Amino acid sequence: MIHKITRLNKGLRESFQTLWNAGSAESPLPPLSEWTEAESSALFFYETDPVTGGCIGLCLVQDPDSDPWIFILVAKEHRRKGIATRLLEAAEDAVSSPALYYMSNTKEAPAANAFLKASGFGIFSRECIMKLPADRPETEISPSVKLRPCSANVFQPIYEACFDLPYQPDEGKFFQILNGDQTSVGGVALTEYKNGWFLFDLCILPKYRKKGYAQAAVEAAFREPLENGNLPDSILLHVSSLNAPAFALYEKMGFQAVEENILYERMK
């Protein structure tokens, strides 16, 4: 029997966490709190063991009234009993959206991806974390650029001129990209991640594109010291396969995928 709730009590939270911890032993899972403590509304569907009363199947649904993202987890010893299908059907009946969305990490068990495909989910995007290490073979970079620190207010019009989109500043460090004439050709935004930089915005003004400035800016970022004064050992970034030009550009620069999330969609 599938149960549905919108708020967790202490007992259910502990039961869910036990199942979550067991699942994390098989493949990395984000903290359960990302679902249970999210500001957006959420639904919880679960099935319990009739003997022990513990949770053996769980379906989490975020934003059920708009773009419902779901996650399904079933205890290893209770798989192949139709629990995942029952949870999916319950979630589908509860949301008003014409589609359900699921994000699967490539580090998950292959059975999870097989279940999604068998249940009518199709891939609509791949989200990659890509990495470029500092200790890779050196390449000759041209043209030469310099990164000049700037404020988010200075970075914003550069971004909007590049993408024709409103910019919502994030925390981090912002730089103008200057060419040899000290002309601003774009901007880059970085934030520290472990011992390196995470590049969350790189924009080259239209008139300066396809001249090597993007790669030159990435190389220049390796010369920007971290808060501890050390130089970064790597640069990471996030890119979607839907953005084919950016994906191809980063691959050409030498970035390699270190983690990949597959985004699935299922239409009712």
HELIX and SHEET records of a PDB file:
HELIX    1   1 LYS A   10  GLU A   26  1                                  17    
HELIX    2   2 SER A   33  THR A   36  1                                   4    
HELIX    3   3 LYS A   76  HIS A   78  5                                   3    
HELIX    4   4 ILE A   83  ALA A   94  1                                  12    
HELIX    5   5 PRO A  110  ALA A  118  1                                   9    
HELIX    6   6 ALA A  152  PHE A  163  1                                  12    
HELIX    7   7 PRO A  206  TYR A  208  5                                   3    
HELIX    8   8 TYR A  213  ALA A  221  1                                   9    
HELIX    9   9 ALA A  244  MET A  253  1                                  10    
SHEET    1   A12 HIS A   3  ILE A   5  0                                        
SHEET    2   A12 ALA A  42  THR A  48 -1                                        
SHEET    3   A12 CYS A  55  GLN A  62 -1                                        
SHEET    4   A12 TRP A  69  VAL A  74 -1                                        
SHEET    5   A12 ALA A  99  ASN A 105  1                                        
SHEET    6   A12 GLN A 256  MET A 267 -1                                        
SHEET    7   A12 GLY A 122  PRO A 133 -1                                        
SHEET    8   A12 SER A 234  SER A 240 -1                                        
SHEET    9   A12 GLY A 196  ILE A 204  1                                        
SHEET   10   A12 SER A 184  TYR A 193 -1                                        
SHEET   11   A12 LYS A 173  LEU A 178 -1                                        
SHEET   12   A12 LYS A 146  CYS A 150 -1                                        
END                                                                             
